[in-house]
Amino acid sequence: MAWALLKHLKDAGLKSPEHMKRNALRHRRKVRYAVVGLGHIAQVAVLPAFAHARANSQVTALVSDDPKKLETLGRRYRVDHLFSYKEYGDCLRSGFLQRIW
């Protein structure tokens, strides 16, 4: 039965359900997020882990009151949008992040 359905889809010029699902996942937008606080845990665990999750997510902003950390880590992880804690509200309103709530 499944073979007949797949043959019918192919004959009709349509893609298989599996192909359509893979294609939809490939074109799905990435989740965009900020890392707030660039202390030890962010540097040795959070940012490196997020760097390996680039297929479905992207760090788009960093927030810290340490300008040297912002510059260094922004360059290392290719993050262009850097904010201080006082600018955190601006970061949230900027549209650089994807709201998931």
C-alpha positions in Angstrom: 0.0 0.0 0.0 2.8 2.5 1.0 4.7 1.6 -2.2 1.6 2.3 -4.3 1.1 5.7 -2.6 4.8 6.6 -3.2 4.5 5.5 -6.8 1.4 7.6 -7.3 3.1 10.6 -5.7 6.1 10.2 -8.0 3.9 9.7 -11.1 1.9 12.8 -10.2 5.2 14.8 -9.9 4.9 15.1 -6.1 7.6 14.4 -3.6 7.4 11.7 -1.0 6.2 12.7 2.5 9.7 12.0 3.8 11.2 14.3 1.2 8.7 17.0 2.0 9.5 16.7 5.7 13.2 16.9 5.2 12.8 19.9 2.8 10.6 21.7 5.3 13.1 21.1 8.1 16.0 22.3 5.9 14.2 25.6 5.1 12.9 26.2 8.6 14.1 29.4 10.2 16.8 29.1 12.8 16.2 30.0 16.4 18.0 33.3 17.2 19.2 34.0 20.7 21.5 36.0 22.9 23.9 34.9 25.5 23.6 37.1 28.6 26.6 37.1 30.8 30.0 36.1 29.4 31.6 34.6 32.5 33.5 31.3 32.8 30.6 29.0 32.2 29.5 30.9 29.1 33.0 30.8 27.7 33.9 27.1 28.4 30.5 25.5 28.0 27.6 27.6 26.6 29.2 29.3 23.6 31.2 26.3 22.4 28.0 24.1 22.7 26.0 26.6 20.8 28.7 26.8 18.1 28.0 23.1 17.4 24.2 23.8 17.1 24.5 26.0 14.0 22.2 23.8 11.9 19.1 25.0 13.8 20.1 28.0 15.9 22.3 31.1 15.8 23.7 33.3 18.5 22.9 36.8 17.3 23.7 38.9 20.3 26.0 38.9 23.4 25.3 40.9 26.5 28.0 41.9 29.1 29.4 44.9 30.9 32.9 43.9 30.0 33.8 45.5 26.6 36.9 43.4 26.1 34.9 40.1 26.5 32.2 41.5 24.2 34.8 42.3 21.5 36.9 39.1 21.9 33.9 36.7 22.0 31.9 38.6 19.4 34.8 38.2 17.0 35.5 34.5 17.9 31.9 33.5 17.5 31.0 35.9 14.7 28.4 37.8 16.7 27.9 41.4 15.5 25.3 42.6 18.0 26.9 43.4 21.3 25.1 45.0 24.2 25.9 46.1 27.8 23.5 45.2 30.6 22.1 48.7 30.5 21.2 48.1 26.8 19.6 44.7 27.4 16.1 46.2 26.8 17.3 47.5 23.5 18.6 44.0 22.7 15.2 42.5 23.4 13.4 45.1 21.3 15.9 44.9 18.4 14.4 42.0 16.5 17.7 40.2 16.5 16.2 37.5 18.6 13.4 35.1 17.9 10.7 35.1 20.5 9.8 31.5 21.4 7.4 32.2 24.2 
